């Protein structure tokens, strides 16, 4: 990687939550600095996996993410650990970095159980948990666990109940929710979370219905590539549209969108952001201008199927952490 961040040296983009055309009318701004995290696959060997997580913390990244799938959706036969077990171990082996899952699978767990697991990991980590959830569309999670592969409408309705139940359980000591798909009766969650008022609740959303859920219930929202065949500009433009919808939906329910974080997972876009420093600055700049303020990059440690759009070696990881990100003014 080589190049200069001059194009974004004043970080004008980090002040934009929606498009320039609509920013003033929505009264959105981004007063905080951007955050940068790394997603690692939960793959053997165990000792090297934990060492990789500790290295990421030592390099100054803000967040360490782990995907939550029953198997790797892109390589079903590869060795693969459980996300929550890996995060629990990482919580005992790190001190500062935020830990989270992008994203916890709706297919694999009841929402009340998931809230209990989040509560436990929040305590183990000393208040460093960020709870990411999603509607979990990977077919392998269904076929390998015997859970029916829900039709799109049912999946959407289930996700609405799933998100609302978790949102409430992260705020209430006792929750009752008699839903169509989930029937939660007097679910207790005590004592208080270490994170106050609660762990960051990061809701995955891509379409309007899910974006409404994120706007109503989420402390943050996460998204990834809008389409693998899109050009870099088309991808960031569509991400901008999603950010604008999130802002509008938040205002509709009386929330200030500036208080909702916006996470973007790089890895399946056509940006090629690790080809050079200039490509990295350009990609971060474009998505910042689209409204993103929390960047997730993928490490290819142990996962060959991720190498096309991932950080493939320690030298590159260190260059991003020690040169590229500081040059952006973080």
Phi and psi restraints in degrees (value plus and minus 20) as a CYANA .aco file:
   2 UNK   PHI    -169.6  -129.6
   2 UNK   PSI     137.1   177.1
   3 UNK   PHI     121.3   161.3
   3 UNK   PSI    -188.5  -148.5
   4 UNK   PHI    -156.7  -116.7
   4 UNK   PSI     123.0   163.0
   5 UNK   PHI    -109.3   -69.3
   5 UNK   PSI       0.6    40.6
   6 UNK   PHI     -75.4   -35.4
   6 UNK   PSI     -55.5   -15.5
   7 UNK   PHI     -79.0   -39.0
   7 UNK   PSI     -49.7    -9.7
   8 UNK   PHI    -141.6  -101.6
   8 UNK   PSI       4.6    44.6
   9 UNK   PHI     -83.1   -43.1
   9 UNK   PSI     -49.6    -9.6
  10 UNK   PHI    -111.9   -71.9
  10 UNK   PSI     -19.3    20.7
  11 UNK   PHI      35.6    75.6
  11 UNK   PSI      14.8    54.8
  12 UNK   PHI     -76.2   -36.2
  12 UNK   PSI     -56.2   -16.2
  13 UNK   PHI     -83.4   -43.4
  13 UNK   PSI     -49.5    -9.5
  14 UNK   PHI     -92.0   -52.0
  14 UNK   PSI     -24.0    16.0
  15 UNK   PHI    -117.1   -77.1
  15 UNK   PSI     -18.9    21.1
  16 UNK   PHI    -129.0   -89.0
  16 UNK   PSI     101.8   141.8
  17 UNK   PHI    -120.4   -80.4
  17 UNK   PSI     -47.7    -7.7
  18 UNK   PHI    -152.2  -112.2
  18 UNK   PSI    -193.4  -153.4
  19 UNK   PHI     -86.2   -46.2
  19 UNK   PSI     135.4   175.4
  20 UNK   PHI     -77.0   -37.0
  20 UNK   PSI     -59.0   -19.0
  21 UNK   PHI     -81.1   -41.1
  21 UNK   PSI     -53.6   -13.6
  22 UNK   PHI    -134.2   -94.2
  22 UNK   PSI     -23.2    16.8
  23 UNK   PHI     -79.4   -39.4
  23 UNK   PSI     -66.0   -26.0
  24 UNK   PHI     -84.4   -44.4
  24 UNK   PSI     -61.4   -21.4
  25 UNK   PHI     -87.6   -47.6
  25 UNK   PSI     -49.5    -9.5
  26 UNK   PHI    -108.8   -68.8
  26 UNK   PSI     -31.5     8.5
  27 UNK   PHI      36.7    76.7
  27 UNK   PSI      26.0    66.0
  28 UNK   PHI    -127.3   -87.3
  28 UNK   PSI     118.4   158.4
  29 UNK   PHI    -168.9  -128.9
  29 UNK   PSI     143.5   183.5
  30 UNK   PHI    -142.6  -102.6
  30 UNK   PSI      71.3   111.3
  31 UNK   PHI     -99.2   -59.2
  31 UNK   PSI     -41.5    -1.5
  32 UNK   PHI    -107.9   -67.9
  32 UNK   PSI     144.5   184.5
  33 UNK   PHI     -96.9   -56.9
  33 UNK   PSI     136.7   176.7
  34 UNK   PHI     -89.9   -49.9
  34 UNK   PSI     138.5   178.5
  35 UNK   PHI    -138.5   -98.5
  35 UNK   PSI     132.1   172.1
  36 UNK   PHI    -152.0  -112.0
  36 UNK   PSI     112.0   152.0
  37 UNK   PHI    -154.7  -114.7
  37 UNK   PSI     147.8   187.8
  38 UNK   PHI    -144.6  -104.6
  38 UNK   PSI     115.2   155.2
  39 UNK   PHI    -122.5   -82.5
  39 UNK   PSI     108.6   148.6
  40 UNK   PHI    -139.5   -99.5
  40 UNK   PSI     123.2   163.2
  41 UNK   PHI     -94.0   -54.0
  41 UNK   PSI     122.4   162.4
  42 UNK   PHI    -100.2   -60.2
  42 UNK   PSI      52.2    92.2
  43 UNK   PHI    -142.9  -102.9
  43 UNK   PSI     130.4   170.4
  44 UNK   PHI     -87.5   -47.5
  44 UNK   PSI     145.2   185.2
  45 UNK   PHI     -97.6   -57.6
  45 UNK   PSI     127.9   167.9
  46 UNK   PHI     -79.1   -39.1
  46 UNK   PSI     -68.6   -28.6
  47 UNK   PHI     -80.5   -40.5
  47 UNK   PSI     -64.4   -24.4
  48 UNK   PHI     -87.3   -47.3
  48 UNK   PSI     -54.2   -14.2
  49 UNK   PHI     -81.6   -41.6
  49 UNK   PSI     -67.0   -27.0
  50 UNK   PHI     -85.5   -45.5
  50 UNK   PSI     -60.4   -20.4
  51 UNK   PHI     -82.6   -42.6
  51 UNK   PSI     -56.9   -16.9
  52 UNK   PHI     -84.1   -44.1
  52 UNK   PSI     -62.0   -22.0
  53 UNK   PHI     -82.6   -42.6
  53 UNK   PSI     -61.3   -21.3
  54 UNK   PHI     -87.2   -47.2
  54 UNK   PSI     -55.9   -15.9
  55 UNK   PHI     -82.7   -42.7
  55 UNK   PSI     -64.2   -24.2
  56 UNK   PHI     -79.3   -39.3
  56 UNK   PSI     -61.5   -21.5
  57 UNK   PHI     -84.2   -44.2
  57 UNK   PSI     -64.8   -24.8
  58 UNK   PHI     -84.3   -44.3
  58 UNK   PSI     -44.9    -4.9
  59 UNK   PHI    -101.9   -61.9
  59 UNK   PSI     -25.7    14.3
  60 UNK   PHI      77.0   117.0
  60 UNK   PSI     -13.4    26.6
  61 UNK   PHI     -82.6   -42.6
  61 UNK   PSI     131.7   171.7
  62 UNK   PHI    -102.2   -62.2
  62 UNK   PSI     -53.7   -13.7
  63 UNK   PHI    -158.6  -118.6
  63 UNK   PSI     128.9   168.9
  64 UNK   PHI    -146.3  -106.3
  64 UNK   PSI      97.7   137.7
  65 UNK   PHI    -130.8   -90.8
  65 UNK   PSI     132.1   172.1
  66 UNK   PHI    -154.7  -114.7
  66 UNK   PSI     112.4   152.4
  67 UNK   PHI     -94.3   -54.3
  67 UNK   PSI     129.6   169.6
  68 UNK   PHI    -134.3   -94.3
  68 UNK   PSI      69.3   109.3
  69 UNK   PHI    -149.3  -109.3
  69 UNK   PSI     134.2   174.2
  70 UNK   PHI     -86.8   -46.8
  70 UNK   PSI     -58.5   -18.5
  71 UNK   PHI    -159.2  -119.2
  71 UNK   PSI     149.5   189.5
  72 UNK   PHI     -86.3   -46.3
  72 UNK   PSI      96.7   136.7
  73 UNK   PHI     -80.1   -40.1
  73 UNK   PSI     -41.9    -1.9
  74 UNK   PHI    -116.1   -76.1
  74 UNK   PSI     -29.3    10.7
  75 UNK   PHI    -176.7  -136.7
  75 UNK   PSI      64.8   104.8
  76 UNK   PHI     -87.6   -47.6
  76 UNK   PSI     -38.4     1.6
  77 UNK   PHI    -119.0   -79.0
  77 UNK   PSI     -23.4    16.6
  78 UNK   PHI     -95.0   -55.0
  78 UNK   PSI     136.6   176.6
  79 UNK   PHI     -84.1   -44.1
  79 UNK   PSI     120.0   160.0
  80 UNK   PHI    -176.6  -136.6
  80 UNK   PSI     101.5   141.5
  81 UNK   PHI    -106.6   -66.6
  81 UNK   PSI     149.2   189.2
  82 UNK   PHI     -98.5   -58.5
  82 UNK   PSI     112.3   152.3
  83 UNK   PHI     -75.4   -35.4
  83 UNK   PSI     -69.9   -29.9
  84 UNK   PHI     -88.6   -48.6
  84 UNK   PSI     -54.4   -14.4
  85 UNK   PHI     -86.9   -46.9
  85 UNK   PSI     -60.6   -20.6
  86 UNK   PHI     -83.3   -43.3
  86 UNK   PSI     -65.3   -25.3
  87 UNK   PHI     -84.0   -44.0
  87 UNK   PSI     -57.1   -17.1
  88 UNK   PHI     -82.3   -42.3
  88 UNK   PSI     -64.3   -24.3
  89 UNK   PHI     -84.1   -44.1
  89 UNK   PSI     -63.3   -23.3
  90 UNK   PHI     -82.6   -42.6
  90 UNK   PSI     -52.4   -12.4
  91 UNK   PHI     -83.3   -43.3
  91 UNK   PSI     -51.0   -11.0
  92 UNK   PHI    -106.2   -66.2
  92 UNK   PSI     -31.5     8.5
  93 UNK   PHI    -132.9   -92.9
  93 UNK   PSI     -17.7    22.3
  94 UNK   PHI    -149.0  -109.0
  94 UNK   PSI     146.2   186.2
  95 UNK   PHI    -144.3  -104.3
  95 UNK   PSI     -52.3   -12.3
  96 UNK   PHI    -137.5   -97.5
  96 UNK   PSI     -61.9   -21.9
  97 UNK   PHI     -86.5   -46.5
  97 UNK   PSI     121.4   161.4
  98 UNK   PHI     -90.1   -50.1
  98 UNK   PSI     126.3   166.3
  99 UNK   PHI    -143.7  -103.7
  99 UNK   PSI     116.9   156.9
 100 UNK   PHI    -182.0  -142.0
 100 UNK   PSI     154.0   194.0
 101 UNK   PHI    -136.8   -96.8
 101 UNK   PSI     114.6   154.6
 102 UNK   PHI    -143.4  -103.4
 102 UNK   PSI      71.8   111.8
 103 UNK   PHI    -151.1  -111.1
 103 UNK   PSI     141.0   181.0
 104 UNK   PHI     -84.2   -44.2
 104 UNK   PSI     115.4   155.4
 105 UNK   PHI    -102.7   -62.7
 105 UNK   PSI     104.9   144.9
 106 UNK   PHI     -86.7   -46.7
 106 UNK   PSI     -49.3    -9.3
 107 UNK   PHI     -85.2   -45.2
 107 UNK   PSI     -56.8   -16.8
 108 UNK   PHI    -108.7   -68.7
 108 UNK   PSI     -37.0     3.0
 109 UNK   PHI    -165.4  -125.4
 109 UNK   PSI     127.4   167.4
 110 UNK   PHI     -88.0   -48.0
 110 UNK   PSI     122.6   162.6
 111 UNK   PHI     -82.4   -42.4
 111 UNK   PSI     -55.3   -15.3
 112 UNK   PHI     -86.9   -46.9
 112 UNK   PSI     -60.9   -20.9
 113 UNK   PHI     -83.3   -43.3
 113 UNK   PSI     -61.5   -21.5
 114 UNK   PHI     -82.4   -42.4
 114 UNK   PSI     -60.6   -20.6
 115 UNK   PHI     -82.3   -42.3
 115 UNK   PSI     -59.9   -19.9
 116 UNK   PHI     -84.0   -44.0
 116 UNK   PSI     -62.4   -22.4
 117 UNK   PHI     -82.9   -42.9
 117 UNK   PSI     -60.8   -20.8
 118 UNK   PHI     -84.1   -44.1
 118 UNK   PSI     -62.6   -22.6
 119 UNK   PHI     -77.6   -37.6
 119 UNK   PSI     -65.7   -25.7
 120 UNK   PHI     -84.3   -44.3
 120 UNK   PSI     -66.0   -26.0
 121 UNK   PHI     -88.1   -48.1
 121 UNK   PSI     -51.4   -11.4
 122 UNK   PHI     -80.0   -40.0
 122 UNK   PSI     -61.9   -21.9
 123 UNK   PHI     -91.2   -51.2
 123 UNK   PSI     -62.9   -22.9
 124 UNK   PHI     -80.7   -40.7
 124 UNK   PSI     -58.6   -18.6
 125 UNK   PHI    -105.3   -65.3
 125 UNK   PSI     -23.9    16.1
 126 UNK   PHI      51.6    91.6
 126 UNK   PSI      12.0    52.0
 127 UNK   PHI      68.2   108.2
 127 UNK   PSI       7.6    47.6
 128 UNK   PHI    -128.0   -88.0
 128 UNK   PSI      -9.7    30.3
 129 UNK   PHI     -99.1   -59.1
 129 UNK   PSI     119.3   159.3
 130 UNK   PHI    -142.5  -102.5
 130 UNK   PSI      96.8   136.8
 131 UNK   PHI    -112.0   -72.0
 131 UNK   PSI      85.6   125.6
 132 UNK   PHI    -117.1   -77.1
 132 UNK   PSI     114.6   154.6
 133 UNK   PHI    -149.2  -109.2
 133 UNK   PSI     134.5   174.5
 134 UNK   PHI    -171.1  -131.1
 134 UNK   PSI     151.5   191.5
 135 UNK   PHI    -102.3   -62.3
 135 UNK   PSI     -26.0    14.0
 136 UNK   PHI      38.7    78.7
 136 UNK   PSI      53.5    93.5
 137 UNK   PHI    -111.6   -71.6
 137 UNK   PSI     -19.7    20.3
 138 UNK   PHI     -84.2   -44.2
 138 UNK   PSI      99.7   139.7
 139 UNK   PHI     -83.1   -43.1
 139 UNK   PSI     -52.9   -12.9
 140 UNK   PHI     -81.5   -41.5
 140 UNK   PSI     -51.7   -11.7
 141 UNK   PHI     -83.5   -43.5
 141 UNK   PSI     -51.9   -11.9
 142 UNK   PHI     -99.1   -59.1
 142 UNK   PSI     -72.7   -32.7
 143 UNK   PHI     -85.3   -45.3
 143 UNK   PSI     -55.8   -15.8
 144 UNK   PHI    -101.9   -61.9
 144 UNK   PSI     -36.0     4.0
 145 UNK   PHI    -131.3   -91.3
 145 UNK   PSI     -23.2    16.8
 146 UNK   PHI      59.6    99.6
 146 UNK   PSI      -9.0    31.0
 147 UNK   PHI    -105.9   -65.9
 147 UNK   PSI     108.7   148.7
 148 UNK   PHI     -75.7   -35.7
 148 UNK   PSI     122.3   162.3
 149 UNK   PHI    -101.9   -61.9
 149 UNK   PSI      79.0   119.0
 150 UNK   PHI     -82.6   -42.6
 150 UNK   PSI     127.1   167.1
 151 UNK   PHI     -85.2   -45.2
 151 UNK   PSI     135.3   175.3
 152 UNK   PHI     -72.0   -32.0
 152 UNK   PSI     -62.5   -22.5
 153 UNK   PHI     -84.9   -44.9
 153 UNK   PSI     -65.1   -25.1
 154 UNK   PHI     -85.0   -45.0
 154 UNK   PSI     -61.4   -21.4
 155 UNK   PHI     -79.1   -39.1
 155 UNK   PSI     -63.1   -23.1
 156 UNK   PHI     -83.8   -43.8
 156 UNK   PSI     -64.3   -24.3
 157 UNK   PHI     -85.8   -45.8
 157 UNK   PSI     -62.0   -22.0
 158 UNK   PHI     -80.6   -40.6
 158 UNK   PSI     -62.8   -22.8
 159 UNK   PHI     -82.7   -42.7
 159 UNK   PSI     -57.8   -17.8
 160 UNK   PHI     -79.7   -39.7
 160 UNK   PSI     -66.2   -26.2
 161 UNK   PHI     -87.0   -47.0
 161 UNK   PSI     -62.9   -22.9
 162 UNK   PHI     -76.8   -36.8
 162 UNK   PSI     -69.5   -29.5
 163 UNK   PHI     -86.1   -46.1
 163 UNK   PSI     -63.4   -23.4
 164 UNK   PHI     -84.8   -44.8
 164 UNK   PSI     -61.4   -21.4
 165 UNK   PHI     -82.3   -42.3
 165 UNK   PSI     -66.7   -26.7
 166 UNK   PHI     -84.3   -44.3
 166 UNK   PSI     -63.2   -23.2
 167 UNK   PHI     -74.9   -34.9
 167 UNK   PSI     -66.5   -26.5
 168 UNK   PHI     -87.8   -47.8
 168 UNK   PSI     -62.1   -22.1
 169 UNK   PHI     -88.2   -48.2
 169 UNK   PSI     -44.7    -4.7
 170 UNK   PHI     -96.3   -56.3
 170 UNK   PSI     -29.6    10.4
 171 UNK   PHI    -137.4   -97.4
 171 UNK   PSI     -43.4    -3.4
 172 UNK   PHI    -130.8   -90.8
 172 UNK   PSI     128.7   168.7
 173 UNK   PHI     -97.7   -57.7
 173 UNK   PSI     -51.6   -11.6
 174 UNK   PHI    -154.6  -114.6
 174 UNK   PSI     108.3   148.3
 175 UNK   PHI    -146.6  -106.6
 175 UNK   PSI     112.6   152.6
 176 UNK   PHI    -143.1  -103.1
 176 UNK   PSI     111.7   151.7
 177 UNK   PHI    -166.5  -126.5
 177 UNK   PSI      79.1   119.1
 178 UNK   PHI    -108.5   -68.5
 178 UNK   PSI      66.2   106.2
 179 UNK   PHI    -117.8   -77.8
 179 UNK   PSI    -199.3  -159.3
 180 UNK   PHI     -91.8   -51.8
 180 UNK   PSI     -56.2   -16.2
 181 UNK   PHI    -132.1   -92.1
 181 UNK   PSI     -47.3    -7.3
 182 UNK   PHI    -147.3  -107.3
 182 UNK   PSI     107.8   147.8
 183 UNK   PHI    -137.8   -97.8
 183 UNK   PSI      77.9   117.9
 184 UNK   PHI    -124.1   -84.1
 184 UNK   PSI     101.5   141.5
 185 UNK   PHI    -140.4  -100.4
 185 UNK   PSI      94.7   134.7
 186 UNK   PHI      29.4    69.4
 186 UNK   PSI      31.9    71.9
 187 UNK   PHI     -98.9   -58.9
 187 UNK   PSI      96.8   136.8
 188 UNK   PHI    -111.8   -71.8
 188 UNK   PSI     121.1   161.1
 189 UNK   PHI    -160.8  -120.8
 189 UNK   PSI      77.7   117.7
 190 UNK   PHI    -160.2  -120.2
 190 UNK   PSI     138.3   178.3
 191 UNK   PHI     -95.9   -55.9
 191 UNK   PSI    -176.6  -136.6
 192 UNK   PHI     -88.8   -48.8
 192 UNK   PSI     136.0   176.0
 193 UNK   PHI     -86.0   -46.0
 193 UNK   PSI     130.8   170.8
 194 UNK   PHI     -87.9   -47.9
 194 UNK   PSI     -66.0   -26.0
 195 UNK   PHI     -85.5   -45.5
 195 UNK   PSI     112.2   152.2
 196 UNK   PHI    -143.2  -103.2
 196 UNK   PSI     112.7   152.7
 197 UNK   PHI     -98.4   -58.4
 197 UNK   PSI     -34.9     5.1
 198 UNK   PHI    -189.2  -149.2
 198 UNK   PSI     148.5   188.5
 199 UNK   PHI     -81.9   -41.9
 199 UNK   PSI     131.6   171.6
 200 UNK   PHI     -81.0   -41.0
 200 UNK   PSI     107.2   147.2
 201 UNK   PHI    -122.5   -82.5
 201 UNK   PSI      87.9   127.9
 202 UNK   PHI    -128.1   -88.1
 202 UNK   PSI      91.3   131.3
 203 UNK   PHI    -123.2   -83.2
 203 UNK   PSI     101.6   141.6
 204 UNK   PHI     -93.8   -53.8
 204 UNK   PSI     117.4   157.4
 205 UNK   PHI    -181.0  -141.0
 205 UNK   PSI     120.7   160.7
 206 UNK   PHI    -149.0  -109.0
 206 UNK   PSI     -60.8   -20.8
 207 UNK   PHI    -115.8   -75.8
 207 UNK   PSI     151.6   191.6
 208 UNK   PHI     -77.3   -37.3
 208 UNK   PSI     -62.6   -22.6
 209 UNK   PHI     -84.3   -44.3
 209 UNK   PSI     -65.3   -25.3
 210 UNK   PHI     -89.4   -49.4
 210 UNK   PSI     -55.2   -15.2
 211 UNK   PHI     -82.8   -42.8
 211 UNK   PSI     -53.6   -13.6
 212 UNK   PHI     -83.6   -43.6
 212 UNK   PSI     -58.7   -18.7
 213 UNK   PHI     -82.5   -42.5
 213 UNK   PSI     -67.0   -27.0
 214 UNK   PHI     -81.5   -41.5
 214 UNK   PSI     -60.4   -20.4
 215 UNK   PHI     -87.1   -47.1
 215 UNK   PSI     -53.9   -13.9
 216 UNK   PHI    -104.0   -64.0
 216 UNK   PSI     -60.1   -20.1
 217 UNK   PHI    -132.0   -92.0
 217 UNK   PSI     -41.6    -1.6
 218 UNK   PHI    -107.2   -67.2
 218 UNK   PSI     126.7   166.7
 219 UNK   PHI    -104.1   -64.1
 219 UNK   PSI     -40.6    -0.6
 220 UNK   PHI    -171.0  -131.0
 220 UNK   PSI     144.6   184.6
 221 UNK   PHI    -150.5  -110.5
 221 UNK   PSI     121.0   161.0
 222 UNK   PHI    -147.7  -107.7
 222 UNK   PSI     129.1   169.1
 223 UNK   PHI    -167.4  -127.4
 223 UNK   PSI     149.2   189.2
 224 UNK   PHI    -160.3  -120.3
 224 UNK   PSI    -179.3  -139.3
 225 UNK   PHI     -75.1   -35.1
 225 UNK   PSI     113.9   153.9
 226 UNK   PHI     -92.7   -52.7
 226 UNK   PSI     -40.5    -0.5
 227 UNK   PHI     157.4   197.4
 227 UNK   PSI     107.9   147.9
 228 UNK   PHI     -88.2   -48.2
 228 UNK   PSI     -38.5     1.5
 229 UNK   PHI    -113.2   -73.2
 229 UNK   PSI     -17.9    22.1
 230 UNK   PHI    -100.0   -60.0
 230 UNK   PSI     132.1   172.1
 231 UNK   PHI     -91.4   -51.4
 231 UNK   PSI     142.9   182.9
 232 UNK   PHI     -73.5   -33.5
 232 UNK   PSI     -63.0   -23.0
 233 UNK   PHI     -86.0   -46.0
 233 UNK   PSI     -62.7   -22.7
 234 UNK   PHI     -81.0   -41.0
 234 UNK   PSI     -59.8   -19.8
 235 UNK   PHI     -84.5   -44.5
 235 UNK   PSI     -67.1   -27.1
 236 UNK   PHI     -89.9   -49.9
 236 UNK   PSI     -53.1   -13.1
 237 UNK   PHI     -84.9   -44.9
 237 UNK   PSI     -60.9   -20.9
 238 UNK   PHI     -89.0   -49.0
 238 UNK   PSI     -55.1   -15.1
 239 UNK   PHI     -83.6   -43.6
 239 UNK   PSI     -58.7   -18.7
 240 UNK   PHI     -79.3   -39.3
 240 UNK   PSI     -63.3   -23.3
 241 UNK   PHI     -81.8   -41.8
 241 UNK   PSI     -59.7   -19.7
 242 UNK   PHI     -84.3   -44.3
 242 UNK   PSI     -61.7   -21.7
 243 UNK   PHI     -81.4   -41.4
 243 UNK   PSI     -60.9   -20.9
 244 UNK   PHI     -84.7   -44.7
 244 UNK   PSI     -62.0   -22.0
 245 UNK   PHI     -82.3   -42.3
 245 UNK   PSI     -62.4   -22.4
 246 UNK   PHI     -78.3   -38.3
 246 UNK   PSI     -65.1   -25.1
 247 UNK   PHI     -80.2   -40.2
 247 UNK   PSI     -67.2   -27.2
 248 UNK   PHI     -83.0   -43.0
 248 UNK   PSI     -64.8   -24.8
 249 UNK   PHI     -86.1   -46.1
 249 UNK   PSI     -55.2   -15.2
 250 UNK   PHI     -84.2   -44.2
 250 UNK   PSI     -64.2   -24.2
 251 UNK   PHI     -82.8   -42.8
 251 UNK   PSI     -55.6   -15.6
 252 UNK   PHI     -81.5   -41.5
 252 UNK   PSI     -51.1   -11.1
 253 UNK   PHI    -122.6   -82.6
 253 UNK   PSI      -4.6    35.4
 254 UNK   PHI      59.5    99.5
 254 UNK   PSI       1.8    41.8
 255 UNK   PHI    -126.2   -86.2
 255 UNK   PSI     126.6   166.6
 256 UNK   PHI    -104.5   -64.5
 256 UNK   PSI      94.9   134.9
 257 UNK   PHI     -81.0   -41.0
 257 UNK   PSI     -40.7    -0.7
 258 UNK   PHI     -82.4   -42.4
 258 UNK   PSI     -41.2    -1.2
 259 UNK   PHI    -110.6   -70.6
 259 UNK   PSI     -15.5    24.5
 260 UNK   PHI    -126.6   -86.6
 260 UNK   PSI      95.2   135.2
 261 UNK   PHI     -87.6   -47.6
 261 UNK   PSI     137.5   177.5
 262 UNK   PHI    -152.6  -112.6
 262 UNK   PSI      86.1   126.1
 263 UNK   PHI    -119.6   -79.6
 263 UNK   PSI     116.6   156.6
 264 UNK   PHI    -145.8  -105.8
 264 UNK   PSI     110.8   150.8
 265 UNK   PHI    -117.4   -77.4
 265 UNK   PSI      89.7   129.7
 266 UNK   PHI     -98.7   -58.7
 266 UNK   PSI     129.4   169.4
 267 UNK   PHI     133.3   173.3
 267 UNK   PSI     -46.2    -6.2
 268 UNK   PHI    -148.9  -108.9
 268 UNK   PSI       2.4    42.4
 269 UNK   PHI    -113.9   -73.9
 269 UNK   PSI     153.3   193.3
 270 UNK   PHI    -117.7   -77.7
 270 UNK   PSI       0.8    40.8
 271 UNK   PHI     -90.6   -50.6
 271 UNK   PSI     -51.9   -11.9
 272 UNK   PHI      37.3    77.3
 272 UNK   PSI      24.8    64.8
 273 UNK   PHI     -90.0   -50.0
 273 UNK   PSI     -31.3     8.7
 274 UNK   PHI    -121.4   -81.4
 274 UNK   PSI     -10.1    29.9
 275 UNK   PHI     -90.2   -50.2
 275 UNK   PSI     -54.7   -14.7
 276 UNK   PHI    -180.0  -140.0
 276 UNK   PSI     145.2   185.2
 277 UNK   PHI     -80.3   -40.3
 277 UNK   PSI     -62.2   -22.2
 278 UNK   PHI     -81.9   -41.9
 278 UNK   PSI     -60.6   -20.6
 279 UNK   PHI     -84.1   -44.1
 279 UNK   PSI     -57.7   -17.7
 280 UNK   PHI     -84.6   -44.6
 280 UNK   PSI     -69.4   -29.4
 281 UNK   PHI     -82.0   -42.0
 281 UNK   PSI     -59.6   -19.6
 282 UNK   PHI     -83.8   -43.8
 282 UNK   PSI     -65.2   -25.2
 283 UNK   PHI     -85.0   -45.0
 283 UNK   PSI     -67.2   -27.2
 284 UNK   PHI     -82.1   -42.1
 284 UNK   PSI     -60.4   -20.4
 285 UNK   PHI     -83.6   -43.6
 285 UNK   PSI     -64.7   -24.7
 286 UNK   PHI     -84.7   -44.7
 286 UNK   PSI     -62.3   -22.3
 287 UNK   PHI     -94.9   -54.9
 287 UNK   PSI     -47.8    -7.8
 288 UNK   PHI     -84.3   -44.3
 288 UNK   PSI     -65.7   -25.7
 289 UNK   PHI     -84.3   -44.3
 289 UNK   PSI     -45.5    -5.5
 290 UNK   PHI     -95.5   -55.5
 290 UNK   PSI     -36.0     4.0
 291 UNK   PHI     101.8   141.8
 291 UNK   PSI     -21.0    19.0
 292 UNK   PHI     -99.2   -59.2
 292 UNK   PSI     117.5   157.5
 293 UNK   PHI    -149.5  -109.5
 293 UNK   PSI     -15.4    24.6
 294 UNK   PHI    -158.6  -118.6
 294 UNK   PSI      94.9   134.9
 295 UNK   PHI    -128.0   -88.0
 295 UNK   PSI     109.6   149.6
 296 UNK   PHI    -136.6   -96.6
 296 UNK   PSI     100.7   140.7
 297 UNK   PHI    -128.9   -88.9
 297 UNK   PSI     129.8   169.8
 298 UNK   PHI    -118.6   -78.6
 298 UNK   PSI     113.0   153.0
 299 UNK   PHI    -114.3   -74.3
 299 UNK   PSI     113.8   153.8
 300 UNK   PHI    -107.2   -67.2
 300 UNK   PSI      -7.3    32.7
 301 UNK   PHI     -69.9   -29.9
 301 UNK   PSI      93.7   133.7
 302 UNK   PHI      55.2    95.2
 302 UNK   PSI     -18.4    21.6
 303 UNK   PHI    -147.7  -107.7
 303 UNK   PSI      73.4   113.4
 304 UNK   PHI     -81.8   -41.8
 304 UNK   PSI     -53.0   -13.0
 305 UNK   PHI     -89.6   -49.6
 305 UNK   PSI     -29.0    11.0
 306 UNK   PHI    -119.3   -79.3
 306 UNK   PSI     -20.2    19.8
 307 UNK   PHI     -89.6   -49.6
 307 UNK   PSI     -44.0    -4.0
 308 UNK   PHI     -82.5   -42.5
 308 UNK   PSI     -54.8   -14.8
 309 UNK   PHI    -149.3  -109.3
 309 UNK   PSI      16.1    56.1
 310 UNK   PHI    -151.9  -111.9
 310 UNK   PSI     147.7   187.7
 311 UNK   PHI     -98.1   -58.1
 311 UNK   PSI      98.2   138.2
 312 UNK   PHI    -121.7   -81.7
 312 UNK   PSI     -27.9    12.1
 313 UNK   PHI    -175.9  -135.9
 313 UNK   PSI     145.1   185.1
 314 UNK   PHI     -87.4   -47.4
 314 UNK   PSI     -55.0   -15.0
 315 UNK   PHI     -80.0   -40.0
 315 UNK   PSI     -63.1   -23.1
 316 UNK   PHI     -87.4   -47.4
 316 UNK   PSI     -60.3   -20.3
 317 UNK   PHI     -79.1   -39.1
 317 UNK   PSI     -65.0   -25.0
 318 UNK   PHI     -87.2   -47.2
 318 UNK   PSI     -57.7   -17.7
 319 UNK   PHI     -84.3   -44.3
 319 UNK   PSI     -61.0   -21.0
 320 UNK   PHI     -84.3   -44.3
 320 UNK   PSI     -65.1   -25.1
 321 UNK   PHI     -91.0   -51.0
 321 UNK   PSI     -61.7   -21.7
 322 UNK   PHI    -117.0   -77.0
 322 UNK   PSI     -37.2     2.8
 323 UNK   PHI    -141.2  -101.2
 323 UNK   PSI     -74.9   -34.9
 324 UNK   PHI     -86.8   -46.8
 324 UNK   PSI     -71.2   -31.2
 325 UNK   PHI     -86.6   -46.6
 325 UNK   PSI     -65.9   -25.9
 326 UNK   PHI     -79.5   -39.5
 326 UNK   PSI     -53.4   -13.4
 327 UNK   PHI     -86.2   -46.2
 327 UNK   PSI     -42.4    -2.4
 328 UNK   PHI    -100.0   -60.0
 328 UNK   PSI     -25.7    14.3
 329 UNK   PHI      76.2   116.2
 329 UNK   PSI      -7.2    32.8
